[in-house]
Every structure is written in structure tokens, then in C-alpha cells.
Amino acid sequence: MQSTDLGNKESGKIWHRKPSPATRDGIIVNIIHNTSDYHPKVLRFLNVAFDGTGDCLIAGDHQGNIYVFDLYGNRFNLVQRTAQACTALAFNLRRKSEFLVALADYSIKCFDTVTKELVSWMRGHESSVFSISVHASGKYAITTSSDTAQLWDLDTFQRKRKLNIRQSVGIQKVFFLPLSNTILSCFKDNSIFAWECDTLFCKYQLPAPPESSSILYKVFAVTRDGRILAAGGKSNHLHLWCLEARQLFRIIQMPTKVRAIRHLEFLPDSFDAGSNQVLGVLSQDGIMRFINIQTCKLLFEIGSLDEGISSSVISPHGRYIASIMENGSLNIYSVQALTQEINKPPLPLVKVIEDLPKNKLSSSDLKMKVTSGRVQQPAKSRGSKIQTRILKQDLTSDFESKKNELPDGLNKKRLQILLKGYGEYPTKYRMFIWRSLLQLPENHTAFSSLIDKGTHVTFLNLQKKYPIKSRKLLRVLQRTLSALAHWSVIFSDTPYLPLLAFPFVKLFQNNQLICFEVIATLIINWCQHWFEYFPNPPINILSMIENVLAFHDKELLQHFIDHDITSQLYAWPLLETVFSEVLTREEWLKLFDNIFSNHPSFLLMTVVAYNVCSRVPLLNCNLKDDFEFFFHHRNNLDINVVIKQVYHLMETTPTDIHPDSMLNVFVALTKGQYPVFNQYPKFIVDYQTQERERIRNDELDYLRERQTVEDMQAEADQQRAEDEAWYQKQELLRKAEETRREMLLQEEEKIIQQRQRLAAVKRELKVKEMHLQDAARRRFLKLQQDQQEMELRRLDDEIGRKVYMRDREIAATARDLEMRQLELESQKRLYEKNLTENQAAVAKEMRADADAYRRKVDVEEHMFHKLIEAGETQNQETQKWKEAEGKEFCLRSAKKASALSDASRKWFLKQEINAAVEHAENPCHKEEPRFQNEQEDSSCLPRTSHLNASSEMHPSTQISLNRRAVEWDTTEQNLIQKVRNLRQRLTAQARHRCQTPHLLAA
């Protein structure tokens, strides 16, 4: 047994070497999930589910990790982490990669195993969901909790219906019956109801079980065909219900060590057609026992007391069993390994013949050792005696006993008794019984030689006439038909051969050799005389059927005759399709169990019985189309009644018209090589072959010519198509160009309109901007006006302050001028006094000189030196004047020092006063009109600056400023005028002083 630890891996191989499960336990692999964290622990698996193929399963642990295990590809993948425990799983949806998981928060989620994404999230349950059942179509799902069951549409993931119950009655399980549209609901009070899925109409209710074996049902299981329901609970009794008859037909008592049943599930079989016979029963001890519900025998079991099973799921095809163990691991079992001993066919009774040398064999020399089921060689004792049971061979025994002996130890008579008792062979052993009844030789070499010839030319295009969805089934059918055509030429021309062979091909598609030999045996024995009227239907066979029908039901035959219905319509469709069109798979298998077990005439009698059993609907048919429809479609007819009628016809039909007198007994295929089949008009087949060959050659010539013409036509068509395509392309280009031009015009028009709208928007924005600018300008002007008014007020205050200061300065200056005038007056008087004194002294001296001069002149009037004396006198006077001027210079310097000491006066007054004083002190210098110009310039500059500054002001403010400037100028002019008057007075006084010495000198 191999063991795989998933660990923290998200993907990997399930097993690393090819598994070889042992027969005793059948375990392929044991899967565990241990974490490799600091504190390692085991993650227990809780639920497991198979997909529709049975080769892939999903499993979820208690931490919400969901893994997909591909048993065919030997891979596992972590597809989802839900972070919470899953309570139920389902993996057989319509979309194969999607699965449903019920979580601990009572929600159901749908995930995709490929994309690993959430597909849908369904809510609605108020308790834990413990069961998810999916419809056979994959379109619907039923989720079940303890208080409710809800029906979901898996296309839209919307809830369709909700089953509400009383709190006192709980739900055990609600699920779909396989391959049907019925919902089965099982409640805790043992009531079981069947509902129609679409309408939710209650179809029926199962009756209560007998009181003698009444148990509370907890677990349920249904066969694949939906006919048998198994129910169990806390008891070792197991109830089997027939859902068709709606009654309890069997109670199985499990071994005494089984006290309670925890899980039930039927084991599917590929050959049982859904009527499962093996039931798996998981009991409280952790052991799952598989029993045969017909024989009530224990076949095998899995699990043990040490390694108990918690739950199990069986794959749909019955190859694997996935079991969650009580320790949390997951075991995968091989059903083939577990049933290897059971499925062995019963061994034949071996006749051991002891060859006595040099003696002839006699009847007393044949000794047989009979054992119960096992083949043993003859055993000898220590002595010479043979310890065997000796049977004497009766050479005169009945020939019938030899005829009933079949290969593999079977007896045809016993099989017929078994068949009559049960109506059909066991599904599990049907194929084995058929092979024994037909005594198939299994000629591998001969069949391989037929297969090696390849596909027959007749069936190369089989898929065109018979479109089959399964490509595998189509290939098998093509190979089987080709092998039959290579075996006998007539089968290449038999039009109904595919219809006859198809049901067997579908049944034996996995074993083509058996399929071929079954069909060949059917043709040799049950299709006798079918090809004598080839290519027409077998008129002789149809006549036999018509004779039998005329004997047993003349009214029905007369009805056929009245409506022009021949045996080619009511018998031949059933024969050429071997009833496959009018019967279901199960009915067809049951019918051929009886056909292969009886004389070849049984098939012809079946046709008669089918018509006799259908006489009521056939007598109501009046149109030919209705008859054709009836014999080509399934009808509401019980096959058991038909088979019973066949046996009745076989026994009651007179010998002269009985088909068995005209048909040979069963003949098996020869071993090694297949027999030659030539039961057909060879000349017709040869002629048809020649004609077909000629027609084929003509057809080949015609095909070649047609191919040439078609090639030329194809070239012409291609050229024409190219030209047409070119013209169409040009037309399309032209239309595209026009369309583009129109689109451009429209776009230009749109652009123009957009530009117009944009211009309008721009105008609006411009107007808004102008309004905003105007508002901002007005606001700014107002702010500027406010600022100018503030400035004006400040200037007014400043001017007032300056005028006040100027007035004070003028007043102070006037006072200073007055003081200076007084000082000047004082100095003038002092100067005049000194001048007067000097003048008086000078005058006195000059008078003295004049007197002296006059005396001298008078004395020396006539002297020569009169002029010299006069000149000398003048020089004296000049020297004296110079002395006076020196004194005057000293006085003027003193006055300058006095004038410069007055630093508090303004510069223009200082200059005027200094100029006046300087002019007064130096009267001989020429006067420069500088003071007035400077005053005018100085007075003009402020006014200009004021005017320039006021030119930018508000008009009212400017007028006010101009008015004040005029007042200021007037004040200045008055001050200047006063200074000028003072200057004039000083000048006049200075001139007067300057003129006085000259006058004195004169």
C-alpha cells in the first residue's frame, strides 16, 4: 500500500510508482494531509465526491482546503481554500469543471477547478447543509439541512423552491432519483414521498414498513435504474423497497455484530444496465460490507476495527471506492482487486482421462473426478488404487443431454430454467452467458486478418448516412461492418447491415472480436434464408411470419390487408433492426437473453408476438404513416408480456407452419477460421458486383471528367469570384470613401457647430470676464479712490501740519527779521554814527587839507608845482580812503560772522539775507538777479511735482489739491514779496551808503 502526504504542496503526483492493490484490502493509495508547521498536525478530510467520469474526485478537510485528485492522470491540485470546514460536496454538475461545496456558515458556493475562481454564492439555509443532490442533467441541485430542503437552478444559481416542514418532523434526506425527474424526500418519521421535479406534484407515498421490523430510517441508497430503494438505520435490518410496485419486497438481516447502519451505497456494474445487485453497507464498527441483495451473500468488505471508515463514496462506473477513515486520511480502493476472486467464471467440470498404453479405450476406462467448483488433477494414493469417484460413461445416453452441454461448464437446459424463472440473466454474468450460449470461438488471428484489410470502400462515408455523435462508436461500427464485408461479399451490399449490427456494436464496443463473432453467429443462425431473394427483403421469412400471424390472429392480418399493409411494413422493420428501434436497452437485453437461449425460429415468433400484443393500437390505425411510425418508434408495451406470448406461440403453432421446421438448428462458428458464408444468390451478387464495378468505373470516369469540369468551373468561378470580389471591393471602397467623406463632412459640420458653440461659449466667457474685469476695475477704482481719499486726507493733514509749521516758521522768521531789522537798525545807527564820526573826521581832515591846499594854492598860486601839490594831495586822500575801506572791510566781516550764526533759518531766507548783507557791505559790486530766479525755480518745482502727482488723481481730489496748491503759492508769493521788499529797502540803504562817500568825495 502506498501512502501520500500532501503536506503544504498545492499540486503533485498521487502515487510515485504504479499501484498494485492487493486482493485482501484493495487499497490503491492512502492519502494523508499533515502540516509542516512548528507544531505539525493532521488535517482531517471530511467529505469526498466523484465527478461524472468516475476518474476524478474532490475532497475537503476541516480547514476548508479542497483538493482535486485525478486518478487517471495521477495528479492532485489544491483548487480552493475556503477557510472553513465543508459539510457537503457535489462534483457532477453540467459544467464539468465546476463543483458545489456547503460550508460551515450555512452557505453553498460554486467554484471552478480550472480557473479556481468563485462562480456563485448561494444563501438561504439557517442550519448546516449535510447533503447535496444533483439532477442527472446537471441543471438542478437539492441542498438539505435538518429543517429545510431547497431546490436550486444551477444555470442561474437562483432558488426555485423551498421545502418547509413542521419543527416536530425533521428531514433525513432529499435527493433526485437517478436517470429520472423524480425527487425522493425522506423524513424522520419514516414517511417517504416522491415528487415531480418540474411541478413538485406528489406522485406517491411509500407505505409504512411492517411493525415487526419497524426501524427509524437514517440512511438511503437507490440503484442506478431508480427501481430499488435501500433504507437502514439503528438496526441490523435492511429494507429493500421496489419503487415501481411501491412496496417493501425484502428485509435483509445483517450479521449480529452490526448494530447500526451509517451509510448505504450500491456498487455500479458496467453490465448490469443500472439494476445494481451489490450493496455496500457501512456499519457502526467502521467496516463496510458489500452484499448481494439477491443471494444475500457477503462478497467482500473494506475497513477494519483498527482502521475504521467514517464515510465512503463509489465512483459512477464502479471502479473506485473513496473512503474517509476515522483517523482523517483518505483511502482509494480498487473494486477490480476486491472482486477479483468473485468475478472469476465458474470453472468447468474437467474430465481426466487416464491413457492405458497399448490398449484400446473402453467405457470402463473413462474415470472422472468431480469437485465442487475447483479444477484438480487426478490424485493417486500411496497404493496403486485411484481414490476417485468413478462414473461409467453411458454410450447410449440421450443425445439431448449432449446437446445441452455448453462450454465453461454451463448447461443450456439449466440456463433456460433460470431464464424462465427470472425473466432475464443476471446483468453481471449476461455477457459470459451469451458467449457460452453462442459458443464463440474467439478466432483472434482470423479476425485480425479481416481487420488488417482496412475499411471497406462501401463504408468509407458511413458517417454521412449514419451520423453518430460518439466518434469511438462510429469507428467500431465502421471496423465491424468492414470485417463483415471482407468476410462475405454480400454484406458490402446489404443496406440494413448497419441497423442490425449497431446495438451489438454499442454493447460490445470495448471488445470488437466478441462483437464481430456475435453478429456473425446471429447472421448464420437467426438470419437464415434472409439473403435468398437478395437484394429484396426475405419473402420466404416474411411469408412464415405472415402464416403464423394468420393462424393466431386472423383479424389483425385482415386489418393489415384491408389497409394495404404488407409484412414488409409490420415485420421487416422489426427484423432488420432486431427490435432496437422499438425497445429500450433493458428490454432489448432481456429479449435477446431469450432469443440466444432458444431455437432460431424464436426471433420470427417474436415478430408475431409483438404484433399480437400490439393488436389494440394497430387495429385503431388506419393510415399507412401511422403504421410506419408504430414499427419504427418505442411503444407502451411490456416486454415480459411479449416474451411470454412468444413462448406460447412456440408451443401452440402447428408443425406445418412452425418456422423451426424450416430453419436449421443452432450452428456455432468454427474455431480457427470462420466458415464460408454463401447463402445468397451468387450470380446476383456477382452481377451486382460487376455492375457495381462497372458503375464505379463509370462513376470514376465521370468523376474525373466532372472533376476536370469542376476544376475549370472552379477556376472560372474563382476568376469570376475574384473579379466580383475586386468589383465588390472597389464598390466597397467607393462606398467606404463616400461614407468617409460623409463622415468627414458630418465631422466638419460637427466641428463647425462645436466651434460656433465654442465661440459662443468664449463670447459668454469674454462677457463674463469683462463683467468680472469691470467689477474688479470698479472695485479696484473704489479701492483706489478710498486709498486716494485716505491719501488726500493724509495730505490734507500733512499740508495742514506743514502750513502750521510754515506759519510758525514764517512767524518765527518774521520775528527774527524784525529782530534782525532792529539789529540792523541798531547796527545802522552804530554804523551811521561811526560813519558820521569818520566822515566828520575825514571832513575835518579834508577841510584842513582844503584849507591848507587853499592856503598853499593861495601862497603858491603861481608856483610850478601847483599840479604836483594837487597830485600829492590826491594821493594822500586816496591813502586815507583806503584806510577807511580797510576799516569798513573789518566791519563787514564782523557782520558776516554775525549773519552766519543764524542757522535755524531756511536756506532761501539765509541766501536772501546773506545776499542783502553782502550787497549792503559791498555796494560797489554788480547785483545779480539770482535770488529771484532761484526762488522762482524752487517755487515752481514743488508746484510741478504737485501737478504731476495730482494729474493721476481723481478730478475732485485734483481740484482740491490745486486749490490748496494755489493757496500755498499765494502764501509763498506773499512771503517772497516781503523778502523782496526787505531786500529793496536794504539795497536802497546800501546804495545810499555807497553814494554818501562819493558825495563826500565830490
Secondary structure, DSSP 8 states (H G I E B T S, - for coil): -EEEE-TT-SEE-S-SS-----TTT-EEEEEE-B--SSS--B--EEEEEE-SSSSEEEEEETTSEEEEEETTTTEEEEEEE-SS-EEEEE---SSTTEEEEEETTS-EEEEETTT--EEEEE---SS-EEEEEE-TTSSEEEEEESSEEEEEETTTTEEEEEEE--TTS-EEEEEE-TTSSEEEEEETTS-EEEEETTT--EEEE-----GGG---EEEEEE-TTS-EEEEEESSSEEEEEETTTTEEEEEEE--TT---EEEEEEE--TTSTT---EEEEEETTS-EEEEETTTTEEEEEE--SSS-EEEEEE-TTSSEEEEEETTS-EEEEEHHHHTTTTTS------------TTS---GGG------SS------B-SSSSB-S------TT--HHHHHHB-GGG-BHHHHHHHHHHHSS--GGGHHHHHHHHHT----HHHHHHHHHT-S-GGGTTHHHHS--S-HHHHHHHHHHHHHHHHH-GGGGS-TTHHHHHHHHHHHTTT-HHHHHHHHHHHHHHTTTTTTTTTTS--HHHHHHHHHHHHHH-HHHHHHHHHTT--HHHHTHHHHHTTTTTTS-HHHHHHHHHHHHTS-THHHHHHHHHHHHHTHHHHHT--SHHHHHHHTTS--S--HHHHHHHHHHHHHHS-TTT-GGGTS-------SSS------S-HHHHHHHHHHHHHHHHHHHHHHHHHHHHHHHHHHHHHHHHHHHHHHHHHHHHHHHHHHHHHHHHHHHHHHHHHHHHHHHHHHHHHHHHHHHHHHHHHHHHHHHHHHHHHHHHHHHHHHHHHHHHHHHHHHHHHHHHHHHHHHHHHHHHHHHHHHHHHHHHHHHHHHHHHHHHHHHHHHTTT-TTHHHHHHHHHHHHHHHHHHHHHHHHHHHHHHHHHHHT-TTS-HHHHHHHHHHHHHHH-TTS---THHHHHHHHHHHHHHHHHHHHHHTS-HHHHHHHHHHHHHHHHHHHHHHHHHHHHHHHHHHHHHHHHHHHHHHH-
